[in-house]
C-alpha cells in the first residue's frame, strides 16, 4: 500500500492563525501550567479506588486497547473536519488523565478529561436540555460576563461547527448512544500561575446543553481536546504560548504531573535530542518518524516502510500521553517481540506460556536476582529515544513474573505514557519538532 508524505506543521498552523487572528486581543507571551491527574491518583474524579499493582496493570492494558480503537477513528485523513460523521469509541474509562480548568467571569472550576487525540474543548452548560449526572455545578453561561456565542457569520463557524436555525452549533458522536450537542461559544479561560491565575479571553469551546449516553459521573463535565487540529487548546493558545509546551511524567502510577506552557515550558535545558514532528495529510495527531528499534545493543531489522503512514490513515508512529502502554502495529510487533524473546532467553529468562488471563503476550519467570533487563531505543529521525528498563517492564513479584510492556494493534504504533515517564518532552510547534531528554520528573512537579 502506498504511503504518504508529511508536510510541515507550520503550514497547517498558518491556516489556524488566519482563522483565529481576529479573536485574540493580545499576542503577549504567557506562561502557565496545568496539573495532569492520572486515573490512579486519589485526586482524580475517575479514581477507581486503591487497586493492587496487578489490577492497575490490567486497567492500563484495557485503556490502551480502547485508546487504539479511538485513535483509529481520529487518525483518518481530515478527521477533524468530519466530527459529526465519526463515532468515537470513548468512555471515561478510556482516558488516563484529567485536568481542572477555570471558565467564565467570575471563573468557575470545571474538571475535564484530557484527550490528546481529540480537538474540541467542551463542557456541560445550563440550561440543560439533557445533561449527564455531575456532582459539581454545571457551567451557566448566563452568569458569566465574558461569555458569547459564535455567530453564524463568524469565520469560526465552519466544520466542525455549522449554522442551523440561525445558531452556530455542533454535534459530536462518540459510541452508540453517546452524543454531545451544543452552541459554538467563546469564553475566558483561567489557568494557574505561581501567584494566582492568568486569564485568556475568547477561547472557542463547545457549550454542551444536550448530552445523552455519557456515564462519566462525579466531577467530570466534559473533554479538553489537545491534538493538533485548529480548535484544540494547544492550537488556540499557540501564539500566546509561543508555540511551546512541555511535560515530564512522574513515574509513580498515582503521582500527578504538570504540563507547562509558553514561558513556563522547560526550554532552557541543554543536551536534548530533537526530532521533527510530522502531521501528514491534515491528520490531527502528533506523529514521529520511527526508523528502527533496538533492544539493548541489538538492532531489530524491519522491512522497509514498516512504520510509514499509509494513505488509509493506518501506520505511522504517534506520541500520545492518553495511551498508557506503548503499542506496535501487528507486523512489526511480531518481528520485535520474537527478537525480544531471543534476547531474554539468552539471558536465562524462561517465558511463561500465554493464557487468556494474561494481559501481555511476552511474560517471563521472575527472579529477584536478575538485574540485566535490557533497555529499548526508538531510533527516530535525527534522534534516539531511549526507554530505560524500569519503564519497559511490568514486574509483579507476587505473581512470579515480569512482562514486556508492549501491546499490539492491527493498525497503529503509539508511544505511550508508561514509556514517556521520567523524560522531559518539549513540543516546539514553530519548527515543528519534539525535544526530549532523561529527567527525574518528580523534581519538577511544582
N, C-alpha and C positions, 0 to 999 in steps of 0.2 A: 504494500500500500504506500502511496506517495506520502512524503512528509512535507511540512510547511516551514516557511522561513518566518522568523520573528522580526518584527520591526521595533525600533526604539520606543520605549515607553514615553519618552519626552514628546514624540509626535502625537501619541494618544492623549497626553495631558494638555497639549495645545488646544485640542477641542474642548476639553473641560474648562480651561482658563477663560476662553472666549465666552462660554456659556454662563459662567458664574461671575464674570468681571463686574457686572453692574450690581451684584448682590453683596459685595463686601465693602464695608465702609472704610476699611483700613487694611493696608498690606504690612502693617507693623509686625515685626517678628515676635512670636510668642513662645514661651517655654512653659510646659506644664506636664503633669503625669497622671496616669490612671492606674489604679490598683487592679491587677488581674487576679481574680479569686478562683482557684481551681475547685472542682466539684467536691474534693475530699476535705476542703477546709471547713471548719465549723462556721466560718463567716459566710459561706456560700448559701444562697437561697435554695440551691439544689442539693445541699448536704444529705447524703444517704445514711448518715449515722456512722458510728465507729466501726468500720469494716476491718476485717483481717487483711493481711498482706495478700493472701490468695484471692479474696473477694475483690480487692481493689484491682488486681491484675486482670481478673475476669471482666470487670467493668470497663477497664481501659481497652481491652480486646474488643468488647462489644461496641463501644463508642467508635473505635477505629473502623470497624466493619460498616457501621451505619454511616460514618463520615465518608467513606469511599463511595457509597451509593449517592450520597448528597452531592459530592464533587462531580459525579458523572452527570448530574442534571445541570450543574453550574458551569461546566467546562466545555459546553457546546460553543461553536462559533457564534458570536453575537448574543450570547445567553443573556447578558444584562439588558438587551433591548426587547426581550420577549417574556417578561416575568409573568404575565397573565397566562401564558400558554405552558409554563413549566410547572410540573407538580413535584415539589421538593420533599423527599422522604425524611423530614426532620421533626424531632420532638425534643423535649427538654433534656432527655437522657442522651441525646446525640451530640451535645455541646459540652466542652470541658471547662470553659471559663465563663464567668460573668463579671460585669463591671457596674459601678454606680456612677451615674451622671446626674447633673442638676439641670433642669429645664425650666424656662419661663422667668417672669419677673412679677412677684418675688419667686426666687428659684425653689423648685420642688424636686427632691431626690427621686430618681427612678432607677430600678435595677433591671438591667438589660442583659440578655445572653450575648456574649462577644463572639461574633461569627466572621472569621477571616475568609469565608467563601461566599458571602452574600453582599449585596450592595446597599439596600435600603435600610436606613435607620428609622425605626417606628416604635411607637408606644401606644398603649390604650388611651383613649380620650373620652371624656364626657362631652355632651350627653350620649350615653350608650344606646345604640340600637340593640346590640348584643355584645356583652363583654364576658370574658372568662373570669373565674374567681381570682381575686388579687387581694392580699391581706393589707397592703398599703394603699393610701388614697390614689385613685385613678386621676391622671392629669386632666385638669379642666382648663382649656384654653380661654374660657370666658373670664377667668380670674387672673389672667396674665396681661400685663400692659404692653408686652413686646410681641405677642402672637399675631400672625397674619396668615391668611390663606394665599396660596399662589394662584393668581387669576389665570383664566384660560388664555389670555393674550400674552402671557409671560413666556419668554423663550424656554424657561424651565418646564413648562407644561408640554412635555414631549415624552416619549417612551422612557421609563415605564409608566409615567403619568399620562392621562388623556382627559380631554374635555368632554363632560357628559352633563346634560341639563344645566349648562352654564357654570358648572363647577369643575375644577381640576382635581381629578380623583385617581385612585389606583385600586387594583385588585391583585393580591398575591396569594397563590395557592401553594400549599406545602404537600402533604399527602391527603388521601381521600378524606374529606370532611374537615380539613384544617385550612381555613381561608381567613385572610385579614383584608378588610376594605376600609377606606377612609379618604380623608382630604389631604392633598398635597399642600404642605404648610411650611412656614418659616418661623423660627423661634430662636431666642437667645439660649445658648448652652453655656454652662459654667463648669470649669474644670479646676481641680485643686492645684494650687501653687504653694510655695513654702509658707507664705504669710496669709493664706486665705484662698481666694478663688480668682481666676481670670475669666471674664465673660466674653464670649464671641457671638456677635449678633448675626441674625439672618442666615442660620444654617437650615438647609432644606431637610425635612423629615416627614414621615407619614404619621398623621394623627388618626389612629385607627379606632373607629367607633362601631364597627360591625365585625365581630370576630366569632368564628364558630369552629368547634372541634378541638381547640387547644386545651391541654391539660397541664399547663405549667405549674399552677398552684403557687402558694407562698407569695413572695415579693416580686416575682418576675412580671414585668409589664410589657415586654416587647423584645426587640432584637436590635443590636448595634452592628450594622453591616460595615465590614472593614476590608473589603477586597480592593481591586484596582479599578473598579468602574466609577464613573463620574459622580454618582450620588453617595458613595460610601464616605464615612467620616474621614478616612485618610486622604481621599481625593479632595473633598471640600475644604479641608484645612491646609492644603498643600502650600499655598502662598504664605499663610500665617505661620507655618512651622518650617518654612524654608525647604520644604520637601524632605524633611528629616524626621525619622522616629527610630527608636531603638528599644530593645528589651533584653532582659537577662533572666532566664527562667531558673528559679531556685530548685535544687534537686529534690528536696523533701516533697512527697506527694501532697501533703496538706498545707504546704507553705504558700503564701501569696507572693506574687512577683509584681514588677512595675513596668509599664510601658511608658517611655518618655518621649516627648515631642519637642521639636524645634530647638531652642537654646538649651533645654534640659537633656537632649539626647547626648549620649556619651561619644561624641565625635572626635575628641582630642586624643583618645587612646592610640598609641603608636604600635606598629608591628602587626597590624591586622591584615588578613587575607582579603582580597577583593575579587568578586566575580560579577559578570553582568546579570542584571535582571531582564528576563525576556517576557514579552506579552504578545504572543502570536495571534494574528487574525482577530484582534479585539476580544480574545478570551480574558475573563476578568480576574484570573488568579495570578499569583506571582510564581513564575517558572524560572528554574535554573538550568544551565546546560551541563548535564551529567555526562561525562565521557567514559569513565571506568570506575571500578570499585576494587579496593584492596582489603584483604583480611590479614592483619598483622603486616608482614613484609611480602605477602603473596598477592600478586595482581590476578584478578579473575578476568578471564577473556570472554567477551561477549561478541555476538555477531555485530557487524556494522549497523548503526542506526537503532540499536536496541532500546535507546532512551529518547529517540526522536519523537516529536509531536506530530501526530497524524492528522490528515485533513478531516477525519470524522470526529476529532476532539479527543481521542484517546492518546495514550502515551505521554511522553514528557516527564518532567520531574518537578513537582510542586512543593514549595515550602509552606507549611501550614501549622500554626500552633493549635488549631482546633482538632487535629488528628493526634491522639496521644502517642500512638506507636507507628514507627516508620513502615511504609507499605512499598513493596516492589511488585511490579507487574509480572504476571504469571511466567512468561517465557524466561526473562532474566532471573526471576526468583528461583526457578529450578536450577539454573546454572550456578547461581550464587550459593544456594544452600547445599548443593551437592559438594561444592568445593569447601564450604564451611565444615561439613560433616567429615570430609577427608582430613582437614587440619585438626579438628578436635579429637578425632580418633587417633591421629598420630601423636597427640599429646596425652594419650591414655584414657580419654574420656569414653564412657560407654553410653551409647544412645539408648533411650527408653523407647520401646515400641509405641507408636502413636495409637491413641484410643480416643473415643468420642468425647471424653470428659476433659481432654487436654486442649487448652486454648491454642498453643503454638505447635507447629509441626516438628520442630527440632529441639528436643529436650534431652538432658543427659543426667546421669547419676551424679549427685552432689557429693563432693569430698572436701571437707573443711581445710585439708592440707594443700589443695590445688589452688595456685595463685596465678597461673600463667594464662589467664584469659586474654585472647587476642583482641586488639582494637580493630576498628574498621575505618577506612578512609574513603570518602566520596571524592573522586578526582573531578572537580568542576573546571569549567573553562577558566584558566589562569589562576586557579586556587585549589588547595587541598583542604577539605573539611574533615577533620579527624574526630571520630567519636571514641572517647575513652571507654575502657572496659566496663566501668561502673554504670555506663548508660547504654550498654549493648546487650545486657542480660537481665532477666528476672531470676533472682536467686531465692529459692524457697527451701531453706534447710529443714523446716518442719515436714515438708513433703518429699524430702530427699532428692531434690532435682534442681537444675537450673535450665533455663530456656533461652534461646537466642530471640531477642525482642524484635522480630521482623515478621510481618504478615504478608500475605499475597493477595492480589486482586486481579480480576480479568483485564482491567483497562488502564490502571494508573499506578504511578510511583509517586510517593509523597514522603518528604522528610518531616517526620512527626515531632511532637513536643518532647517526648522522652529523650530523643537523640539531640535535642536542642538545649538540654539542661547544662548549666554551668558554661554557657557560651554567650558572650556579648555579641548581639546581632544588630547591625545598623542598616536600615533601609535608606538609601540616598536616591530619591526619585528624580533628582536632577540629572544624574549621569546617564541612565539609571544603573545602580549597582547595589550589591549586597556586600557589606564588610563584616567580618567576624573574627573572633579570637577567643581562646580559652580564658575563663574568668571564674572566680568564686562569687557566684551571683548572690549569695546570702549577705555579702558585704555591701551590696548596693540597693537594698530594699527601700531605703528611705527616700 
